[in-house]
Amino acid sequence: MDIPHSKVKDGIIIEVKVIPKSSRTEMAGVLDGTVVKVKLTAPPVEGAANEQLIAFLAEKFGIKKSDIVILKGETSRRKTVKLSGGIL
């Protein structure tokens, strides 16, 4: 799947729509050509879904969890996420 993103000086920025409490964790497509839809098994409670999103993206892109930052939307299903650490 081609991931829509914006390049920045030290990485990329992606827009993500999170679907918590799903039956499995997976990338479920692209919405409107700009937003990556990600299903997560974790509930949206006490940051569990955010933690699972970061772990999932780190594994998917082969980078460290510390190289992923949620810039916007920590308490929302729609998030702006920055990935760095050799992602380019």
C-alpha positions as CSV (number, residue, x, y, z in Angstrom):
1,M,0.0,0.0,0.0
2,D,1.3,3.4,-0.9
3,I,1.2,5.6,2.2
4,P,0.3,9.3,1.6
5,H,2.8,11.5,3.4
6,S,4.5,14.9,3.6
7,K,8.3,15.1,3.7
8,V,9.9,17.2,6.3
9,K,13.6,17.9,7.1
10,D,14.1,14.9,9.4
11,G,11.3,12.4,8.4
12,I,7.8,12.2,7.1
13,I,4.4,13.2,8.4
14,I,1.3,11.1,8.0
15,E,-2.3,11.7,8.8
16,V,-4.0,8.7,10.5
17,K,-7.5,7.8,11.4
18,V,-7.5,5.2,14.2
19,I,-10.3,2.7,14.7
20,P,-9.9,1.3,18.2
21,K,-11.3,-1.9,19.7
22,S,-11.1,-3.7,16.3
23,S,-10.8,-7.4,15.9
24,R,-7.2,-7.1,14.6
25,T,-4.4,-4.5,14.2
26,E,-3.8,-3.6,10.6
27,M,-3.6,-0.9,8.0
28,A,-7.1,-0.8,6.5
29,G,-6.6,1.5,3.5
30,V,-6.4,5.1,2.6
31,L,-9.3,7.6,3.0
32,D,-9.7,10.4,0.5
33,G,-6.1,9.7,-0.8
34,T,-4.6,11.5,2.2
35,V,-5.4,9.7,5.5
36,V,-4.2,6.2,6.5
37,K,-6.9,4.2,8.2
38,V,-5.4,2.0,11.0
39,K,-7.4,-0.6,13.0
40,L,-6.2,-1.3,16.5
41,T,-7.3,-3.9,19.0
42,A,-6.5,-1.6,22.0
43,P,-9.3,0.5,23.5
44,P,-9.1,4.3,23.5
45,V,-8.4,4.4,27.3
46,E,-5.4,5.9,29.1
47,G,-3.3,6.1,25.9
48,A,-3.5,2.4,25.1
49,A,-4.5,3.0,21.5
50,N,-1.8,5.6,21.0
51,E,0.8,3.2,22.4
52,Q,-0.4,0.4,20.2
53,L,-0.4,2.8,17.2
54,I,3.2,3.8,17.8
55,A,4.3,0.2,18.3
56,F,2.5,-0.9,15.1
57,L,3.9,1.9,13.0
58,A,7.5,1.3,14.3
59,E,7.2,-2.4,13.3
60,K,5.6,-1.6,10.0
61,F,8.3,1.0,9.0
62,G,11.3,-0.8,10.7
63,I,12.1,2.1,13.0
64,K,12.3,2.6,16.8
65,K,9.2,3.6,18.8
66,S,11.1,6.7,20.0
67,D,11.3,7.9,16.4
68,I,7.5,8.3,16.2
69,V,5.7,11.3,17.7
70,I,2.0,12.1,17.7
71,L,2.0,15.8,16.8
72,K,-1.7,16.4,16.9
73,G,-4.8,14.4,18.0
74,E,-3.6,12.5,21.1
75,T,-7.2,12.3,22.3
76,S,-8.8,12.1,18.9
77,R,-9.2,9.3,16.4
78,R,-7.7,11.6,13.7
79,K,-4.0,12.0,14.3
80,T,-1.0,13.7,12.7
81,V,2.1,11.5,13.2
82,K,5.8,12.3,12.5
83,L,8.1,9.4,11.7
84,S,11.9,10.0,11.7
85,G,15.0,7.9,12.2
86,G,16.0,6.9,8.7
87,I,12.5,6.6,7.3
88,L,13.5,8.6,4.1
